[in-house]
Amino acid sequence: SRLLRGFAQTALENVALWHERDISHSSAERVVLPDACLALDYMLATFTHVLEGLRVYPERMQQNLEASRGLVFSQRVLLALIEKGLSRQDAYKLVQRNALRAWDGGADFLALLKEDSEVRSRLKEQELEALFDYRPFLKYVDATFQRLGLI
């Protein structure tokens, strides 16, 4: 995809001088157009092959999420603390301190946040628990799968 974006940049640079065509335009186009088409064809064929063989294992996905000990919700906690009036830097320090303790010590991130008096002074227990809900992350899953023709 990086290569394809680079081809697009080359094509856009040709637009600036559309009324002054010379060899520099056509030489770039002779390389970019066929290579871009072939690269895109390969990317789409590979992507189609991957999707056709896609197998989803919900139980394993759940195990992987649980293996994070709740750290996947750290951004939501950070944003909630900022909304409660903490500076981004202070909120980051609070989240980081507890996230590192969860990661290094194998503890549950939510449990550590509930025990942290600085966090609890800003967020009630129910607010914290609501932040650890997977549903907001799954909001558009069905629409995405439908667009891809998977359901």
DSSP file (Angstrom, degrees, kcal/mol; ACC not computed):
  #  RESIDUE AA STRUCTURE BP1 BP2  ACC     N-H-->O    O-->H-N    N-H-->O    O-->H-N    TCO  KAPPA ALPHA  PHI   PSI    X-CA   Y-CA   Z-CA
    1    1 A S     >        0   0    0      0, 0.0     4,-2.4     0, 0.0     5,-0.2   0.000 360.0 360.0 360.0 -32.6    0.0    0.0    0.0
    2    2 A R  H  >  +     0   0    0      2,-0.2     4,-1.9     1,-0.2     5,-0.1   0.914 360.0  49.1 -63.1 -41.8    2.9    2.3    0.6
    3    3 A L  H  > S+     0   0    0      2,-0.2     4,-2.0     1,-0.2    -1,-0.2   0.914 110.1  50.6 -63.5 -43.5    4.1    1.8   -2.9
    4    4 A L  H  > S+     0   0    0      1,-0.2     4,-2.0     2,-0.2    -1,-0.2   0.896 108.8  51.3 -64.0 -40.5    0.7    2.5   -4.3
    5    5 A R  H  X S+     0   0    0     -4,-2.4     4,-1.9     1,-0.2    -1,-0.2   0.878 107.9  54.0 -62.9 -36.4    0.4    5.7   -2.3
    6    6 A G  H  X S+     0   0    0     -4,-1.9     4,-2.0     2,-0.2    -2,-0.2   0.890 106.0  51.7 -64.1 -39.3    3.8    6.7   -3.8
    7    7 A F  H  X S+     0   0    0     -4,-2.0     4,-2.3     1,-0.2    -1,-0.2   0.901 107.3  53.4 -62.6 -40.1    2.5    6.1   -7.3
    8    8 A A  H  X S+     0   0    0     -4,-2.0     4,-2.4     1,-0.2    -2,-0.2   0.896 106.4  52.9 -61.9 -39.5   -0.4    8.4   -6.5
    9    9 A Q  H  X S+     0   0    0     -4,-1.9     4,-2.0     2,-0.2    -1,-0.2   0.914 107.9  50.4 -62.3 -42.9    1.9   11.1   -5.4
   10   10 A T  H  X S+     0   0    0     -4,-2.0     4,-1.2     1,-0.2    -2,-0.2   0.922 110.9  49.1 -61.3 -43.8    3.8   10.9   -8.7
   11   11 A A  H  X S+     0   0    0     -4,-2.3     4,-0.9     1,-0.2     3,-0.3   0.896 109.6  52.0 -63.2 -40.2    0.6   11.1  -10.6
   12   12 A L  H  X S+     0   0    0     -4,-2.4     4,-0.8     1,-0.2     3,-0.5   0.852 103.7  57.3 -66.2 -33.8   -0.5   14.2   -8.6
   13   13 A E  H  < S+     0   0    0     -4,-2.0     4,-0.4     1,-0.2     3,-0.3   0.816 101.9  56.8 -66.3 -28.6    2.8   15.9   -9.3
   14   14 A N  H >< S+     0   0    0     -4,-1.2     3,-0.8    -3,-0.3    -1,-0.2   0.788  96.2  65.4 -69.9 -27.1    2.1   15.5  -13.0
   15   15 A V  H >< S+     0   0    0     -4,-0.9     3,-1.7    -3,-0.5    -1,-0.2   0.852  87.2  68.1 -65.0 -35.4   -1.2   17.4  -12.5
   16   16 A A  T 3< S+     0   0    0     -4,-0.8    -1,-0.2    -3,-0.3     3,-0.2   0.786 110.9  33.0 -58.1 -28.6    0.5   20.7  -11.5
   17   17 A L  T X  S+     0   0    0     -3,-0.8     3,-2.0    -4,-0.4    -1,-0.3  -0.171  73.4 136.6-120.3  40.1    1.9   21.1  -15.0
   18   18 A W  T <  S+     0   0    0     -3,-1.7     3,-0.4     1,-0.3    -1,-0.1   0.799  75.4  51.3 -60.1 -29.0   -0.9   19.6  -17.1
   19   19 A H  T 3  S+     0   0    0      1,-0.2    -1,-0.3    -3,-0.2    -2,-0.1   0.474 106.9  55.9 -87.3  -1.9   -0.7   22.4  -19.7
   20   20 A E  S <  S+     0   0    0     -3,-2.0    -1,-0.2     2,-0.0    -2,-0.1  -0.410  76.5 179.5-124.7  55.5    3.0   22.0  -20.1
   21   21 A R        +     0   0    0     -3,-0.4     2,-0.3     3,-0.1    -3,-0.1  -0.305  11.6 150.0 -64.3 137.6    3.4   18.4  -21.1
   22   22 A D    >>  -     0   0    0     -2,-0.0     4,-1.5     0, 0.0     3,-1.1  -0.842  62.7 -73.2-149.6-171.4    6.9   17.2  -21.8
   23   23 A I  H 3> S+     0   0    0     -2,-0.3     4,-2.5     1,-0.3     5,-0.3   0.777 121.5  66.8 -63.0 -27.6    8.9   13.9  -21.5
   24   24 A S  H 3> S+     0   0    0      1,-0.2     4,-1.1     2,-0.2    -1,-0.3   0.838 103.9  46.0 -65.6 -29.9    9.1   14.2  -17.7
   25   25 A H  H <> S+     0   0    0     -3,-1.1     4,-2.5     2,-0.2    -2,-0.2   0.960 115.2  42.7 -73.9 -53.0    5.3   13.6  -17.6
   26   26 A S  H  X S+     0   0    0     -4,-1.5     4,-2.5     1,-0.2    -2,-0.2   0.845 111.1  55.9 -67.2 -31.9    5.0   10.7  -20.0
   27   27 A S  H  X S+     0   0    0     -4,-2.5     4,-1.0     2,-0.2    -1,-0.2   0.911 110.9  44.6 -66.7 -39.1    8.1    9.0  -18.6
   28   28 A A  H  X S+     0   0    0     -4,-1.1     4,-3.2    -5,-0.3     3,-0.5   0.918 114.0  50.2 -68.0 -42.0    6.6    8.9  -15.1
   29   29 A E  H  X S+     0   0    0     -4,-2.5     4,-1.9     1,-0.2    -2,-0.2   0.871 103.6  58.6 -64.8 -37.4    3.2    7.8  -16.5
   30   30 A R  H  < S+     0   0    0     -4,-2.5    -1,-0.2    -5,-0.2    -2,-0.2   0.820 117.6  33.4 -62.8 -29.4    4.7    5.0  -18.5
   31   31 A V  H  X S+     0   0    0     -4,-1.0     4,-1.7    -3,-0.5     5,-0.2   0.895 120.4  47.2 -88.7 -48.3    6.2    3.6  -15.3
   32   32 A V  H  X S+     0   0    0     -4,-3.2     4,-3.1     1,-0.2     5,-0.3   0.921 107.0  52.8 -65.9 -48.7    3.5    4.5  -12.7
   33   33 A L  H  X S+     0   0    0     -4,-1.9     4,-2.2    -5,-0.2     5,-0.2   0.942 115.2  37.0 -60.7 -53.3    0.3    3.5  -14.5
   34   34 A P  H  > S+     0   0    0      0, 0.0     4,-2.5     0, 0.0     5,-0.2   0.929 120.0  48.3 -66.0 -41.0    1.2   -0.1  -15.4
   35   35 A D  H  X S+     0   0    0     -4,-1.7     4,-2.7     1,-0.2     5,-0.2   0.904 112.0  49.4 -64.9 -39.8    3.0   -0.7  -12.1
   36   36 A A  H  X S+     0   0    0     -4,-3.1     4,-2.6    -5,-0.2     5,-0.2   0.917 112.1  48.3 -64.8 -42.8    0.2    0.8  -10.1
   37   37 A C  H  X S+     0   0    0     -4,-2.2     4,-2.4    -5,-0.3    -2,-0.2   0.925 114.5  45.1 -63.9 -44.4   -2.4   -1.4  -11.8
   38   38 A L  H  X S+     0   0    0     -4,-2.5     4,-2.4     2,-0.2    -2,-0.2   0.905 113.6  49.6 -66.7 -41.1   -0.3   -4.6  -11.4
   39   39 A A  H  X S+     0   0    0     -4,-2.7     4,-2.5    -5,-0.2    -2,-0.2   0.925 112.6  47.3 -63.7 -44.1    0.4   -3.8   -7.7
   40   40 A L  H  X S+     0   0    0     -4,-2.6     4,-2.7     2,-0.2     5,-0.2   0.906 110.8  51.9 -64.5 -41.5   -3.2   -3.1   -7.0
   41   41 A D  H  X S+     0   0    0     -4,-2.4     4,-2.4    -5,-0.2    -1,-0.2   0.925 111.6  46.9 -59.4 -45.1   -4.3   -6.3   -8.8
   42   42 A Y  H  X S+     0   0    0     -4,-2.4     4,-2.6     2,-0.2     5,-0.2   0.918 112.2  50.2 -63.1 -43.9   -1.8   -8.3   -6.7
   43   43 A M  H  X S+     0   0    0     -4,-2.5     4,-2.6     1,-0.2    -2,-0.2   0.922 112.7  45.9 -61.9 -44.4   -3.0   -6.6   -3.5
   44   44 A L  H  X S+     0   0    0     -4,-2.7     4,-2.6     2,-0.2    -1,-0.2   0.896 112.8  49.9 -66.9 -40.0   -6.6   -7.3   -4.2
   45   45 A A  H  X S+     0   0    0     -4,-2.4     4,-2.2    -5,-0.2    -2,-0.2   0.921 113.6  45.9 -64.1 -43.3   -6.0  -10.9   -5.2
   46   46 A T  H  X S+     0   0    0     -4,-2.6     4,-2.4     2,-0.2    -2,-0.2   0.925 113.3  49.2 -64.9 -44.6   -3.9  -11.5   -2.0
   47   47 A F  H  X S+     0   0    0     -4,-2.6     4,-2.5    -5,-0.2    -2,-0.2   0.906 110.9  50.3 -61.4 -42.6   -6.6   -9.8    0.2
   48   48 A T  H  X S+     0   0    0     -4,-2.6     4,-2.4     1,-0.2    -1,-0.2   0.910 110.0  50.6 -62.0 -43.1   -9.3  -11.9   -1.5
   49   49 A H  H  X S+     0   0    0     -4,-2.2     4,-1.4     2,-0.2    -2,-0.2   0.910 110.8  49.0 -61.3 -43.1   -7.4  -15.1   -0.8
   50   50 A V  H  < S+     0   0    0     -4,-2.4     4,-0.3     1,-0.2     3,-0.3   0.932 112.7  47.2 -63.1 -46.0   -6.8  -14.2    2.8
   51   51 A L  H >< S+     0   0    0     -4,-2.5     3,-1.1     1,-0.2    -2,-0.2   0.875 107.6  56.0 -65.8 -36.8  -10.5  -13.4    3.3
   52   52 A E  H 3< S+     0   0    0     -4,-2.4    -1,-0.2     1,-0.3    -2,-0.2   0.838 113.7  41.0 -64.3 -31.1  -11.7  -16.6    1.6
   53   53 A G  T 3< S+     0   0    0     -4,-1.4    -1,-0.3    -3,-0.3    -2,-0.2   0.345  86.5 132.0 -96.4   6.5   -9.6  -18.6    4.0
   54   54 A L    <   -     0   0    0     -3,-1.1     2,-0.4    -4,-0.3    -3,-0.1  -0.386  32.4-175.8 -66.2 128.9  -10.5  -16.5    7.1
   55   55 A R        -     0   0    0     -2,-0.2     2,-0.5     2,-0.0    -2,-0.0  -0.996  10.9-153.2-124.5 128.6  -11.5  -18.5   10.1
   56   56 A V        -     0   0    0     -2,-0.4    -2,-0.0     4,-0.0     0, 0.0  -0.886   7.7-169.3-106.3 129.7  -12.7  -16.7   13.2
   57   57 A Y     >  -     0   0    0     -2,-0.5     4,-2.3     1,-0.1     3,-0.4  -0.834   2.0-174.5-117.2  89.8  -12.3  -18.4   16.6
   58   58 A P  H  > S+     0   0    0      0, 0.0     4,-2.4     0, 0.0     5,-0.2   0.844  82.9  54.3 -56.3 -37.8  -14.3  -16.2   19.1
   59   59 A E  H  > S+     0   0    0      1,-0.2     4,-2.2     2,-0.2     5,-0.1   0.916 110.5  45.9 -64.3 -41.4  -13.2  -18.2   22.1
   60   60 A R  H  > S+     0   0    0     -3,-0.4     4,-2.4     2,-0.2    -1,-0.2   0.879 110.4  53.7 -68.7 -37.4   -9.6  -17.7   21.2
   61   61 A M  H  X S+     0   0    0     -4,-2.3     4,-2.3     2,-0.2    -2,-0.2   0.923 108.9  49.4 -60.9 -43.1  -10.2  -14.0   20.6
   62   62 A Q  H  X S+     0   0    0     -4,-2.4     4,-2.5     1,-0.2    -2,-0.2   0.907 109.7  51.4 -62.8 -42.1  -11.7  -13.7   24.0
   63   63 A Q  H  X S+     0   0    0     -4,-2.2     4,-1.8     1,-0.2    -1,-0.2   0.906 109.3  50.6 -61.0 -41.6   -8.7  -15.5   25.6
   64   64 A N  H  X S+     0   0    0     -4,-2.4     4,-0.6     2,-0.2    -2,-0.2   0.906 111.1  48.1 -63.7 -41.5   -6.3  -13.1   23.8
   65   65 A L  H ><>S+     0   0    0     -4,-2.3     3,-1.1     1,-0.2     5,-0.7   0.914 111.9  49.2 -64.7 -42.2   -8.3  -10.1   25.1
   66   66 A E  H ><5S+     0   0    0     -4,-2.5     3,-1.9     1,-0.3    -1,-0.2   0.802  99.4  66.9 -67.9 -28.0   -8.3  -11.4   28.6
   67   67 A A  H 3<5S+     0   0    0     -4,-1.8    -1,-0.3     1,-0.3    -2,-0.2   0.730  90.1  65.2 -64.8 -20.2   -4.6  -12.1   28.4
   68   68 A S  T X<5S-     0   0    0     -3,-1.1     3,-1.7    -4,-0.6    -1,-0.3   0.581 102.3-135.6 -77.0  -8.0   -4.1   -8.3   28.3
   69   69 A R  T < 5 -     0   0    0     -3,-1.9    40,-2.7     1,-0.3    41,-0.3   0.809  69.6 -51.6  56.5  32.0   -5.6   -8.1   31.8
   70   70 A G  T > <S+     0   0    0     -5,-0.7     3,-1.9    38,-0.2    -1,-0.3   0.433 105.4 125.8  90.5  -0.5   -7.7   -5.2   30.8
   71   71 A L  G X   +     0   0    0     -3,-1.7     3,-1.8     1,-0.3     4,-0.3   0.719  59.2  75.1 -66.4 -19.3   -4.9   -3.1   29.3
   72   72 A V  G 3  S+     0   0    0     -7,-0.3     3,-0.3     1,-0.3    -1,-0.3   0.689  93.6  55.2 -64.2 -15.4   -6.9   -2.8   26.0
   73   73 A F  G <> S+     0   0    0     -3,-1.9     4,-2.0     1,-0.2    -1,-0.3   0.335  74.5 103.8 -97.5   6.5   -9.1   -0.3   27.9
   74   74 A S  H <> S+     0   0    0     -3,-1.8     4,-2.6     1,-0.2    -1,-0.2   0.861  78.4  52.9 -60.6 -37.1   -6.2    2.0   28.9
   75   75 A Q  H  > S+     0   0    0     -3,-0.3     4,-2.6    -4,-0.3    -1,-0.2   0.906 107.8  51.0 -65.9 -39.8   -7.1    4.6   26.3
   76   76 A R  H  > S+     0   0    0      2,-0.2     4,-2.1    -4,-0.2    -1,-0.2   0.895 111.3  48.4 -63.7 -38.8  -10.7    4.8   27.4
   77   77 A V  H  X S+     0   0    0     -4,-2.0     4,-2.4     2,-0.2     5,-0.2   0.934 110.5  51.6 -65.3 -45.5   -9.5    5.3   31.0
   78   78 A L  H  X S+     0   0    0     -4,-2.6     4,-2.0     1,-0.2    -2,-0.2   0.934 111.8  45.8 -55.8 -49.3   -7.1    8.0   29.9
   79   79 A L  H  X S+     0   0    0     -4,-2.6     4,-2.4     1,-0.2    -1,-0.2   0.865 110.9  53.1 -65.7 -36.5   -9.8    9.9   28.0
   80   80 A A  H  X S+     0   0    0     -4,-2.1     4,-1.3     2,-0.2    -1,-0.2   0.905 108.7  49.7 -65.2 -40.8  -12.3    9.6   30.9
   81   81 A L  H  <>S+     0   0    0     -4,-2.4     5,-2.0     2,-0.2    -2,-0.2   0.887 110.6  50.1 -64.9 -38.2   -9.7   11.0   33.3
   82   82 A I  H ><5S+     0   0    0     -4,-2.0     3,-1.9     1,-0.2    -2,-0.2   0.912 107.6  53.5 -65.1 -42.1   -9.1   13.9   30.9
   83   83 A E  H 3<5S+     0   0    0     -4,-2.4    -1,-0.2     1,-0.3    -2,-0.2   0.792 102.6  59.7 -62.4 -27.1  -12.9   14.5   30.7
   84   84 A K  T 3<5S-     0   0    0     -4,-1.3    -1,-0.3    -5,-0.1    -2,-0.2   0.388 130.7 -92.4 -83.8   4.1  -13.0   14.7   34.5
   85   85 A G  T < 5S+     0   0    0     -3,-1.9    -3,-0.2     1,-0.3     2,-0.2   0.406  80.8 135.1 106.4  -2.9  -10.6   17.6   34.4
   86   86 A L      < -     0   0    0     -5,-2.0    -1,-0.3     1,-0.1     2,-0.0  -0.514  60.1-109.7 -75.8 146.6   -7.1   16.0   34.7
   87   87 A S     >  -     0   0    0     -2,-0.2     4,-2.8     1,-0.1     5,-0.3  -0.377  28.5-113.3 -68.4 157.3   -4.4   17.3   32.3
   88   88 A R  H  > S+     0   0    0      1,-0.2     4,-2.6     2,-0.2     5,-0.2   0.905 117.4  51.5 -59.4 -41.1   -3.4   14.8   29.7
   89   89 A Q  H  > S+     0   0    0      2,-0.2     4,-2.1     1,-0.2    -1,-0.2   0.922 112.5  44.1 -64.3 -44.9    0.0   14.5   31.2
   90   90 A D  H  > S+     0   0    0      2,-0.2     4,-2.1     1,-0.2    -2,-0.2   0.907 114.7  49.4 -67.3 -41.1   -1.3   13.7   34.7
   91   91 A A  H  X S+     0   0    0     -4,-2.8     4,-2.6     1,-0.2     5,-0.2   0.912 110.1  51.9 -62.7 -41.7   -3.9   11.3   33.4
   92   92 A Y  H  X S+     0   0    0     -4,-2.6     4,-3.2    -5,-0.3     5,-0.2   0.913 108.0  51.3 -61.0 -43.6   -1.3    9.6   31.3
   93   93 A K  H  X S+     0   0    0     -4,-2.1     4,-2.5     2,-0.2    -1,-0.2   0.906 111.1  48.2 -61.7 -41.7    0.9    9.2   34.4
   94   94 A L  H  X S+     0   0    0     -4,-2.1     4,-1.8     2,-0.2     5,-0.2   0.942 116.0  42.8 -63.4 -47.6   -2.0    7.6   36.4
   95   95 A V  H  X S+     0   0    0     -4,-2.6     4,-2.8     1,-0.2     5,-0.2   0.926 115.1  50.0 -65.5 -44.3   -2.9    5.2   33.6
   96   96 A Q  H  X S+     0   0    0     -4,-3.2     4,-2.9    -5,-0.2     5,-0.3   0.919 107.6  53.5 -61.7 -44.5    0.8    4.4   32.9
   97   97 A R  H  X S+     0   0    0     -4,-2.5     4,-1.6    -5,-0.2    -1,-0.2   0.932 115.9  38.8 -57.0 -47.5    1.5    3.7   36.6
   98   98 A N  H  X S+     0   0    0     -4,-1.8     4,-2.3     2,-0.2    -1,-0.2   0.855 114.2  54.3 -73.5 -34.9   -1.3    1.2   36.9
   99   99 A A  H  X S+     0   0    0     -4,-2.8     4,-2.7     2,-0.2    -2,-0.2   0.914 109.1  48.2 -65.3 -42.0   -0.8   -0.3   33.4
  100  100 A L  H  X S+     0   0    0     -4,-2.9     4,-3.1     2,-0.2     5,-0.4   0.885 110.8  51.1 -66.1 -37.8    2.8   -1.1   34.2
  101  101 A R  H  X S+     0   0    0     -4,-1.6     4,-2.3    -5,-0.3     6,-0.7   0.908 112.2  47.0 -64.5 -40.3    1.9   -2.6   37.5
  102  102 A A  H  X S+     0   0    0     -4,-2.3     4,-1.2     2,-0.2     5,-0.3   0.920 116.6  44.0 -65.6 -43.3   -0.7   -4.8   35.7
  103  103 A W  H  < S+     0   0    0     -4,-2.7    -2,-0.2     2,-0.2    -3,-0.2   0.944 121.2  37.1 -67.9 -49.2    1.7   -5.8   33.0
  104  104 A D  H  < S+     0   0    0     -4,-3.1    -2,-0.2     1,-0.2    -3,-0.2   0.873 125.7  36.9 -73.5 -37.5    4.7   -6.5   35.2
  105  105 A G  H  < S-     0   0    0     -4,-2.3    -1,-0.2    -5,-0.4    -2,-0.2   0.511 101.0-122.3 -97.6  -4.5    2.9   -8.0   38.2
  106  106 A G     <  +     0   0    0     -4,-1.2    -4,-0.2     1,-0.2    -3,-0.2   0.672  62.9 144.8  73.8  15.5    0.2   -9.9   36.3
  107  107 A A        -     0   0    0     -6,-0.7     2,-0.4    -5,-0.3    -1,-0.2  -0.380  59.0 -94.5 -84.3 165.3   -2.6   -8.1   38.1
  108  108 A D     >  -     0   0    0      1,-0.1     4,-2.2    -2,-0.1     5,-0.2  -0.681  26.5-143.4 -81.4 127.8   -5.9   -7.0   36.7
  109  109 A F  H  > S+     0   0    0    -40,-2.7     4,-2.3    -2,-0.4     5,-0.2   0.899  99.5  50.2 -59.6 -45.1   -5.8   -3.4   35.4
  110  110 A L  H  > S+     0   0    0    -41,-0.3     4,-2.4     1,-0.2    -1,-0.2   0.916 109.6  51.2 -61.5 -43.8   -9.4   -2.6   36.5
  111  111 A A  H  > S+     0   0    0      1,-0.2     4,-1.5     2,-0.2    -1,-0.2   0.907 110.2  49.6 -61.3 -41.5   -8.7   -3.9   40.0
  112  112 A L  H  X S+     0   0    0     -4,-2.2     4,-1.0     1,-0.2    -1,-0.2   0.899 110.2  50.4 -64.5 -40.2   -5.6   -1.8   40.3
  113  113 A L  H  < S+     0   0    0     -4,-2.3     3,-0.5     1,-0.2     7,-0.3   0.892 107.9  53.3 -64.8 -39.1   -7.5    1.3   39.1
  114  114 A K  H  < S+     0   0    0     -4,-2.4    -1,-0.2     1,-0.2    -2,-0.2   0.821 110.6  47.8 -64.7 -30.4  -10.2    0.7   41.7
  115  115 A E  H  < S+     0   0    0     -4,-1.5     2,-0.7    -5,-0.2    -1,-0.2   0.650  89.8  96.6 -83.3 -16.2   -7.5    0.5   44.4
  116  116 A D     X  -     0   0    0     -4,-1.0     4,-2.7    -3,-0.5     5,-0.2  -0.654  61.0-158.9 -82.1 114.3   -5.8    3.7   43.2
  117  117 A S  H  > S+     0   0    0     -2,-0.7     4,-1.6     1,-0.2    -1,-0.2   0.833  90.6  55.4 -64.2 -33.2   -7.1    6.6   45.3
  118  118 A E  H  4 S+     0   0    0      2,-0.2     4,-0.4     1,-0.2    -1,-0.2   0.904 112.3  42.7 -66.2 -40.2   -6.1    9.2   42.7
  119  119 A V  H >> S+     0   0    0      1,-0.2     4,-2.7     2,-0.2     3,-1.5   0.931 113.2  52.3 -69.0 -45.5   -8.2    7.5   40.1
  120  120 A R  H 3< S+     0   0    0     -4,-2.7    -2,-0.2    -7,-0.3    -1,-0.2   0.752  99.8  63.1 -65.6 -24.1  -11.1    6.9   42.4
  121  121 A S  T 3< S+     0   0    0     -4,-1.6    -1,-0.3    -5,-0.2    -2,-0.2   0.718 116.6  30.8 -71.5 -17.9  -11.2   10.6   43.3
  122  122 A R  T <4 S+     0   0    0     -3,-1.5     2,-0.4    -4,-0.4    -2,-0.2   0.749 123.2  41.8-106.0 -35.3  -12.0   11.2   39.7
  123  123 A L  S  < S-     0   0    0     -4,-2.7    -1,-0.3    -5,-0.1     2,-0.1  -0.962  72.9-136.1-124.5 129.8  -13.9    8.2   38.6
  124  124 A K     >  -     0   0    0     -2,-0.4     4,-2.5    -3,-0.1     5,-0.2  -0.323  33.2-105.8 -73.6 163.5  -16.6    6.2   40.5
  125  125 A E  H  > S+     0   0    0      1,-0.2     4,-2.6     2,-0.2     5,-0.2   0.904 121.6  50.5 -58.6 -42.9  -16.5    2.5   40.5
  126  126 A Q  H  > S+     0   0    0      1,-0.2     4,-2.1     2,-0.2    -1,-0.2   0.884 109.6  51.3 -64.5 -37.1  -19.5    2.2   38.1
  127  127 A E  H  > S+     0   0    0      2,-0.2     4,-1.3     1,-0.2    -1,-0.2   0.917 110.8  48.5 -65.0 -42.5  -17.8    4.7   35.7
  128  128 A L  H >X S+     0   0    0     -4,-2.5     4,-0.7     1,-0.2     3,-0.5   0.942 111.5  49.0 -61.5 -47.4  -14.6    2.6   35.8
  129  129 A E  H >< S+     0   0    0     -4,-2.6     3,-0.9     1,-0.2    -1,-0.2   0.871 107.0  56.0 -62.3 -36.4  -16.5   -0.6   35.1
  130  130 A A  H >< S+     0   0    0     -4,-2.1     3,-0.8     1,-0.2    -1,-0.2   0.818 100.7  59.1 -65.3 -29.6  -18.4    1.0   32.2
  131  131 A L  H << S+     0   0    0     -4,-1.3    -1,-0.2    -3,-0.5    -2,-0.2   0.738  96.6  63.2 -69.5 -21.6  -15.0    1.8   30.6
  132  132 A F  T << S+     0   0    0     -3,-0.9     2,-0.5    -4,-0.7    -1,-0.3  -0.168  77.0 119.0 -97.5  39.3  -14.1   -1.9   30.6
  133  133 A D    <   -     0   0    0     -3,-0.8     4,-0.3     1,-0.1    -3,-0.0  -0.907  53.1-155.6-108.0 130.3  -17.0   -2.8   28.2
  134  134 A Y  S >> S+     0   0    0     -2,-0.5     3,-1.4     1,-0.2     4,-0.9   0.710  75.7  88.4 -76.0 -20.7  -16.2   -4.3   24.8
  135  135 A R  G >4 S+     0   0    0      1,-0.3     3,-1.0     2,-0.2     4,-0.4   0.840  80.6  56.4 -54.6 -41.9  -19.4   -3.2   23.2
  136  136 A P  G >4 S+     0   0    0      0, 0.0     3,-0.7     0, 0.0    -1,-0.3   0.846 106.8  52.2 -59.7 -29.2  -18.2    0.2   22.0
  137  137 A F  G <4 S+     0   0    0     -3,-1.4     3,-0.3    -4,-0.3    -2,-0.2   0.733 110.8  47.5 -75.0 -21.4  -15.4   -1.6   20.1
  138  138 A L  G X< S+     0   0    0     -3,-1.0     3,-1.5    -4,-0.9     4,-0.5   0.307  77.7 112.0-101.0   7.3  -17.8   -3.9   18.4
  139  139 A K  T <  S+     0   0    0     -3,-0.7     4,-0.2    -4,-0.4    -1,-0.2   0.828  87.8  27.2 -52.5 -41.9  -20.3   -1.2   17.4
  140  140 A Y  T 3> S+     0   0    0     -3,-0.3     4,-2.4    -4,-0.2    -1,-0.3   0.181  87.0 108.2-111.3  16.2  -19.6   -1.5   13.6
  141  141 A V  H <> S+     0   0    0     -3,-1.5     4,-2.8     1,-0.2     5,-0.2   0.940  81.5  46.9 -61.3 -48.8  -18.6   -5.1   13.3
  142  142 A D  H  > S+     0   0    0     -4,-0.5     4,-2.5     1,-0.2    -1,-0.2   0.913 113.3  48.6 -61.8 -42.7  -21.7   -6.3   11.6
  143  143 A A  H  > S+     0   0    0      2,-0.2     4,-2.3    -4,-0.2    -1,-0.2   0.899 112.9  48.6 -63.9 -40.0  -21.7   -3.4    9.1
  144  144 A T  H  X S+     0   0    0     -4,-2.4     4,-1.7     2,-0.2    -2,-0.2   0.934 112.3  47.5 -65.4 -46.2  -18.0   -4.0    8.3
  145  145 A F  H  <>S+     0   0    0     -4,-2.8     5,-2.9     1,-0.2     6,-0.7   0.885 111.4  51.7 -63.4 -38.0  -18.6   -7.7    7.8
  146  146 A Q  H ><5S+     0   0    0     -4,-2.5     3,-1.4    -5,-0.2    -1,-0.2   0.929 107.3  52.3 -63.3 -44.5  -21.6   -7.0    5.6
  147  147 A R  H 3<5S+     0   0    0     -4,-2.3    -1,-0.2     1,-0.3    -2,-0.2   0.846 111.2  47.8 -60.0 -33.8  -19.6   -4.6    3.4
  148  148 A L  T 3<5S-     0   0    0     -4,-1.7    -1,-0.3    -5,-0.1    -2,-0.2   0.496 115.1-118.1 -85.8  -3.4  -17.0   -7.3    3.0
  149  149 A G  T < 5S+     0   0    0     -3,-1.4    -3,-0.2    -4,-0.4    -2,-0.1   0.748  78.0 125.9  74.9  23.8  -19.7   -9.9    2.1
  150  150 A L      <       0   0    0     -5,-2.9    -4,-0.2    -6,-0.2    -5,-0.1   0.649 360.0 360.0 -90.5 -16.1  -18.8  -12.1    5.1
  151  151 A I              0   0    0     -6,-0.7    -5,-0.2    -9,-0.1    -1,-0.1   0.313 360.0 360.0-137.4 360.0  -22.4  -12.1    6.5
